[in-house]
Amino acid sequence: MLDRIKQIILIKALNLLFSVLSLVRNDRIFRWSYSLIAFFAQRLVKKDYYVEKIRWIKGLFDSSHPCLPATRKILQGTNPHHRKTIIKSFIINQLLTGTNKRKAFSQKESGYYPPGFFVISPSMKCNLNCYGCYAGYYDKKAELTFDEIDRVLLQAKEMGIYFCVVSGGEPLFYTKIFDMFEKHNDMIFHVYSNGSLIDEDACRRLSEVGNVIPAISLEGFREETDRRRGKGHYDRVMKAMDLLRNAGILFGFSATLTRQNSDLLSSEQFIDAMIEKGCILGWYFMYVPIGREPDLDLMPTPEQRGLQFERLTRLRNSKPIFLADFWNDGPVVGGCISGGRKYFHVNANGDVEPCVFCHFATHNIRTSTLQEAVNSPLFRSIRCQLPSYENLLRPCTIIDKPEISRNAISEHDAYFTHQGAEIIYRDMVQEIDDYAERYAAIADPLWERYFKSRK
């Protein structure tokens, strides 16, 4: 009872301080207010990992890191309902009280700590036909019912997971998508959209629910984006961003790195353009040869991947935008996050996949609970090998340590979740192994220079 009262008091104090931060204009007062937030937050969470992260963020604020103006933009540039809902669903429920719930779950379930988030693809409907699409070989008619999604979200919250990434297909084609956001308004949803369906009405509904942060996909500027997504699509993306910015809705960009656009996407020119449009965050995903017509020649070269890491390091230290790289951020999250270590994917057929890019499974939400699927022998075998190596710049079980996925598939009799998913594991073995070896020659010196030498 005392713990519950203490938690309520701390949450009220945090909400008050966040309200103050939304009004403060002075940098010194802003940092002082965050110091108080850090003080209360450290007393609310029970997991040492999160206490360390809170202190790390405070250190960035104290040093006037670019994340300071980016955070101010989040708190002061969003509409009031959106800001209030994000503080409740993401900061309080997911990051603070959620981690305590996940810790309690782990103690109850013999040490298995649930992942912090998961991805769900409600439908595979899409109005684009992008070459190299990672989801291009899924059945376009595949779709989860609202009851199935509702059940998954309820089971996730029982495990302490309040952060859900929504993919597809184009998520906004799912007719009950806003019903999902509204019913589960205690969760935060990060939606990957191609932007074509974000109009005035969609922005109005996003403002009303308040718990959604869109990430809009593009490949660079007009030439690069229209080449992959169709003529005129870049202009539709720019219009969608303008509408979101004017509505005070937080949003970001999502970009697929290929051999053709890798240098552009990590340039100051591109990042400055995204900041000017109003993006508060940006996601990078490297093309890998899965999905529609897998093509090794689309993959960034090992040299480009190494340069992406170094460029991103510089951009993070100089630009007021939060940038994340799914492949190069192994050092940030301790290696590969798949297999329920930190996340998993529920596809539109209900298959529970280790990763959005690992199209194999042994469990389905239509016949299993989420807990059974995430703690299955397949997922456990992947987790117990993560990380299986020192260099966290080589985290991926598909292209850096491919033997992990291959062995897991064969040892646990996993099925492929769509036709063609087996190609990268059976027909491209030598090519992927060669790529892993070539990238190791680039990544190992980077690890020595940026991480190992600093220990």
Order of alpha helices (4+ residues) and beta strands (2+ residues): alpha-alpha-alpha-alpha-alpha-alpha-beta-alpha-beta-alpha-beta-alpha-beta-alpha-alpha-beta-alpha-alpha-beta-alpha-beta-alpha-beta-beta-beta-alpha-alpha-alpha-beta-alpha-alpha
